[in-house]
Amino acid sequence: MKMKWIIGGLIAAGLAAGGYFYRTAEKGLTLRDFEMVRVERGKITQQVTASGTIQPINKISVGTQVSGIVENILVDYNDEVREGQLLAKLDTSVLVENKNDADARLKLAEQKQKIAKLNYERTEKLYKDKLISKVSLEDAEIAYATAEAETLSAQAEFNKAKRNYDYASIISPVSGTVISKEVEQGQTVAASLQTPTLFTIAEDLSKMQIEASIAEADIGRIVPNMSATFSVDAYINDTFEGKVRQIRLSPTSDQNVVMYTVVIEVDNSSRKLLPGMTAFVTIKIREKDDALRLPTATLQYKPNAQVRRFIDKKAVEVGPRQSIVYRFAGGRIVPTIFERGISDVSHVEVKEGLNEGDAVISEYLPKAKGRP
């Protein structure tokens, strides 16, 4: 018995719904069934948004070409340094011994060269006096040339040992600020396979840059010298300014989206911006102060099954720079095609197809007050 009541209730609900749609179709639609917006004039700012990391324009990694124990560190984080300033020194005991050994070998080779030269000169004189054979002269000449070559080799070894000794003094190649220190006093550094980084120096923190990632769909609208604004979480109430300096041609791929790096120059005279901060960038592409515009939400409206029966035209063709919106006239839904211009997050420009003051459907209101 209870099941019969349930089935009966479902049948009654279905009949009521059918009757509602039938009455709606019979009586037609009115403006009360829709939320309408009007074509108006206003400001449109076309822009591209992205995020990136703030970095010094010129960042130098200072390393060492010799291995050894860090004997002394003379700078710390945030220290201002000058070009040629001593930053750290490695233990030189082994390097001194190597240099002394190379120096001794060089002096020995020089003495051997002197002796070989004297011997060659005496032999040459004897040969001219026809007291010895030409073979003896040639032997003396070969011995002198060999001694000369050994001297050059010893000189090269000494130069190498001296240069390694000099490398034990870590010198700043530029003037700037120490932003990274990778070693501590007493630590052993090994330069056998690659040059270890000891310090990172930012050459000028008053000038910074943002490396922002821009999708390929937007990169074609960006050119050098465009103005940009950005914010950082550290100063939520401040807006900073910059300028596009470079569009790097080497793309990356992020979740099948091709991205390009856009470098934005930033004046950091205030020193508020720090390396590594995340910047939320807005690049202004175009701006119109008195554009004919529509809310972008109107482009999302699509008639449902109840509304489609009142559409004036069943099929329309939309071009590549066109969009379709729906107007209401005489109880009918009129599809209207218009040509788009620039757009931003909230509005799209109307170039042709609509006039100022035209009303466009933005939403269907099936439960509008006064509906039967």
Buried (B, 14 or more C-beta within 10 A) or exposed (E): EEEEEEEEEEEEEEEEEEEBEEEBEEEEBEEEBBBBBEBBBEEBBBBBEBEBBBBBBEBBBBBBEBBBBBBBBEBEEEBEBEEEBEBBBBBBEBBEEBBEEBBEBBEEBBEBBEEBBEBBEEBBEBBEEEEBEEEEBEBBBEBBEEBBEBBEEBBEBBEEBBEBBBBBBBBBBBBBBBBBBBBEEEEEBEBEEEEBBBBBBBBBBBBBBBBBBBEEEBBEBBEEEBEBBBBBEEEEEEEBEBBBBEBEEEEEEEEEEEBBBBBBBBEBEEEEBEBEBBBBBBBEBBEBEEBBBBBBBBBEBEBEEBBEEBBEEEEEEEEEEBBBBBBBEEEEBBBBBBBBBBBBEEBBBBBEBBEEEBBBBBEBEEEBEEBE
